[in-house]
């Protein structure tokens, strides 16, 4: 089962790019929204040599990754702004942007590897790369069982 979408912070993309496995996200999600701030500031600043891997995945044909700029979409900006400002009081700017986009776009899943700040996002479903790998493993087990039963 693939989820419709998720909002992504930078750290999980960087961690998956380090092992060249951004493709794992395609198995679980139809679309990954990356806030423009996360792309411009967090990824470009922190990805180092893995920036090229992430950028290539974002811009390839048929990519599930989509960069969205709330400053260019007034309705997203209006819906996201209050929660971003509220969350900035307790978490970093990347995570607060993700929370705002999740609220504005009605996408309740945020993917992030910043474990320390996830407790401040409890109104959303937060997935780390470990959670994603666990879900994939369970999906593979279910598919294997279905194949066994069908045969």
FENFEN-V609370 format. One record per helix or strand of 3 or more residues. SS is the DSSP state (A for helix, B for strand). FROM is the first residue (numbers start at 1). TO is the last residue. Records with the same first field share a line. If there is no record, write none. Layout:
SS->FROM-TO + FROM-TO
This chain:
B->3-8 + 29-35 + 65-68 + 109-111 + 125-127
A->10-18 + 24-28 + 36-46 + 48-59 + 70-72 + 74-87 + 93-105 + 115-121 + 129-150
